[in-house]
C-alpha cells in the first residue's frame, strides 16, 4: 500500500530542533489551538501530498549532512496525528540508520506507542503543568492526555528534550519555574536537555493572512535576555 | 645539491623542474590549532598604516594616480617603495604605491577611455607609437571578427570577452624562481629552443620558437627588475625572506606586464612553509618574523591595481584583481598539505583587518585536519572573506599541485594555462528561441533561421527543440570568437613573463562560460509544469509572460527542474566541444558570473520564469533569489547536482549567505555546523562555495551608512569585496538574495 502524508513544508537546514543539522518535516494537523502557536497554518489536516518514498528520497539526499548527530525531526502541527504514515516512514528511515526526533505535545487520538521503537529523541513541548492554565493556553481540555503521554514515554528509553515556551505574564514567574523544575524532576525520565523558548511574534502575519483570530495579538514578545535569566533561575531549582 | 638547498631532502626535484616533488619531500604538515600565531610587528604596523592612508585617499579619488609616461612591461618602471625602512618584502607595480599602469597592448581605445575618466593625458610619444606604429590585440581581433560575432557582442549575448584588455587567468609557477634561481630557468628555455627537433618548419613550430625566445627574454627582464631593487635572483633563494621575495618578483613581473581581470598567485603555502621552517629550526627567524614576512607579502598583494574603464567597474566592482591564493588541500596520497603557513596566510585577515585580496581560497577536503577546518570556519564567520573549493573532487584529475585562477578555474601549476572566455547569456539565448532569433531589447536579428513560435501557450518540447538549435548556433559563434581572441592575444599581448614560468609543452584549456542558468532552468520548468503565455508586442516580440500555476524551481532539490539545468549544461558543452579550438586547447566551461549577473539581467528582457525585464540574474550557479524555499541544504543540493567532472570543469560558483543565528547559538556551534555543512555539500561532489555569515540588516544599514562599515567585506560570486565599493544596484541585488534563516 502506498502510504501518504500531509506535509506543510520541509526545512532542510534545521539547527534548532534536535542535535546536528536536521531535516525538519512539518506535518499538518493538530488538536490543540495554542495561543502562542507560530504555525497556525498547520492546525488543520490537508490533502496528502507526499508519499513515504518521496520523503525518503529527500531525506536520503540530505544524509551527508547528518554526521555530527543530525537526522530527521518531525514537527508541525502535531506529528502524532499522522501516526500510520510516520510508522511506515520511520521504519524505512531506521533501515538507513537515520536519527529520528519528534517534536510533540503528546496529544493525539491515535495509538502513538507503535512509533516509540523508531524514535531516538522526543522534543517534548510542555504547554503548562497545571490543568487550568493548560486549557487556557491550548484552548483544549487535553491535559490528561499529556500526562498519559508522559507516562507512556517514561516506559521507554527514548531521550527527552524538554521545550518550554516562556510567555510574559503567563509563566515568567518564580513560582512557575519552581513548579516546573519539580514537575520535570518527579515525572519525566531520560531528560537530556531543557530549553526555554522566548515567546515571539514571527507568526503574526500568518494569522492575518489565514484570517484566524489571533488571541495573542496584543501580547508582547518575551525579552530574550530576561528569558535567559529565568532559565538560570530554573536551573538552580532543577539542580537542587 | 646546490648550497642554497642545504638541509632539504633530495628528490626528483633536484634533477628537473618539479616543485610538488620538492614540497612533498620536505614539507611539515601541521595538525595543530591556531594558538601559535602572533600579531603584527611594529614594522608591519608602520607599513600598513601608510597603506591605509593611501587606500583611504584612493577610495575618495577612485584612482590614486596613473603613470602616463611609461607602458606596461616587466622592467618599465623605477623601483617603488611604501616605507623602505620598514618594508621587509619589496616591489611595487610602478614607482609609487597604488599608481596604476597604462597597458595599451590590449587596446589603445580602452586606455583613452580610462585616462579620460580620471582627467589624465597619455604621454605624446606613447600615444603616437600606439597609433602609428604598433597594432594592438583589440585591432587584431576586430580585423577578423565576423558580423555575427559583432552582433552577439553588441546585444549582450556574448559579453566580457577579453578582446580589449588582458585575458588573465594564467598562473605562472612563481615558486620556480626561488627554488631554482632564474639562471637555471633561462638555461632550460634556451636549451629547449636550441635543441628543438624540427622536421618541418610549420606554423606551430615557428610560433613555439618565437614564444620560447620571448619567454627567455622575459626571464632576463625579471632578473633586471629584481636587480633594480637590489636583489640578484640568478641563484636559488637561501632563506625564507629571499624565497618570498624571489617568488613575489615573479608575480610582480606578471602584474607589471599584464592587466588580466584575474591575476592569481597560485598555491604557495606549503612551499613557503618549507623555507620558513628551515629558518625557524636554525634559529634564523622567530615566529613573529615569519608572520611579518607573510603579513608584508600580503600587504603587497593587497596593493595590486589595474586601470579599468567605468564600464568595467560596473561589471566587477571594487577593483577586484583576483590575486587568488589557494590554501590547504591534500596530496594525492591523501596527506594533508596544511602547514603553519596556511594559517599564517589566513591570519593576515586578523593582523591586517579583513580585506578582499588576496582572494583566500581554501581547497577543502573531508580529510583536512579538524583544527584547520575549525580555524577556516571561524575566519569565515568573522570575516566573510574565504571561498572553498572541493579538493576531493578536483584532486583525482588535477593532481595535488593545482591552484585556482580567478574564482573557480583550476589549473595544474606550470602545466596548464587557459584561454579565458568570459561567458554567454543563456537566458537571452532562450528568448531568441521564442522570438525568431530577434533580440528582445535591441530588436536586431541575431540568430537566423529560428522558426516562429506563435502559440498562445508555450509548448515545452517545441521551445526546447528551438532552444537547443539556438544553442548550437551560439556555440559556433562563441567558439569562433574565442579562437580569434586568443590568436590575437598571443600575437599582440603575449604573456611572456608568465608563460616562461610554465613548462614549454603547456596544456591549454579553452574556458567558456555561461550566465543565467537558474533563469533558464526555471523558465523551461515553468513552460513544462505551469501554463506560460507570452505577451507579445506589435512586432511579435515577447515583452512579458503570463504564468498560471506553480512549477518546480531550481534550488529546492527537485529533480524535475534540477535535471533541466543539468541537461542545458550538457547540451551546451557538447556543442562547444564540436568546434576545434585554437592551439588544440581542450574546451572547458564554467557557471560563473562574478558580479556581472546584475548587468546581464539589465540587458535581458522578461523571461518565462516570471523574472521581469532588467531584474538581475542569480549569480553563478545560484538558484534565483528567494526561490529556494526548502532551506539551505535543499538549495545546496540542487547546485551540487551540476556535474563538474562531466561538463563544468572550469568551475561552478555558488554563493551562500546565512544569518549568524541560523547557523548556531554560539560561535562553537556555528563553527561545527559550518564544517558539517561544507563536508556534506562537498561529499555530494559540489565544486565551490562562497560563505557569508551575516545579517541582512547589517547590509541594509551599510548601504545607507557606508562610513559606519568601512571594513565590511562580503563574498560575491567568486571574489570578496568591500561592501561599500559595490554599486548601489549591486548592493541591492546582494540584499535581495536568499539569506538562509529560520524562525
Interface residues (C-beta under 8 A of the other chain):
Chain A: X9 X10 X11 X12 X13 X14 X15 X16 X20 X21 X23 X38 X58 X61 X62 X64 X65 X66 X67 X68 X70 X200 X202 X203
Chain B: X557 X629 X630 X631 X632 X633 X634 X635 X637 X662 X663 X664 X669 X672 X673 X676 X677 X679 X680 X681 X683 X684 X740 X742 X743
